[in-house]
């Protein structure tokens, strides 16, 4: 038994609103009753894990082996983020039922073309570019929300 998710574009970062395309290949000798493919985000790190399935495509009676292409329009957020205490991770996930065999492919959702992370520089540093200052401001806003809501769950 096996299952694999492969992203079809030759990149790992998508902007909000773009379409991610993936191909799922499976082999399940027991005969799969359903193949479920989803795009989702989750948090990792400090506190409780949050997870949200943004879209799902279900294929009923997909057979014991095969390949299927899927497309999902990505939402405006939340953006991929890697901080000291928490990460926001996006992925395309595929599961064969009833076996529960699963595979994922990670992707980045970001308006900047890369995972957002705290900038180590002082935001008032005159050498920062306008876009770096804007990114720092967005990151500080996200960090403030994360801290606000992570304290509520404790």
Beta strands, then each sheet from edge to edge (+ up, - down):
strand 1: 2-7
strand 2: 13-14
strand 3: 19-45
strand 4: 51-73
strand 5: 81-82
strand 6: 86-97
strand 7: 101-109
strand 8: 116-117
sheet 1: 1+ 3- 4+
sheet 2: 1+ 3- 6+ 5- 8-
sheet 3: 1+ 3- 6+ 7- 2-
end
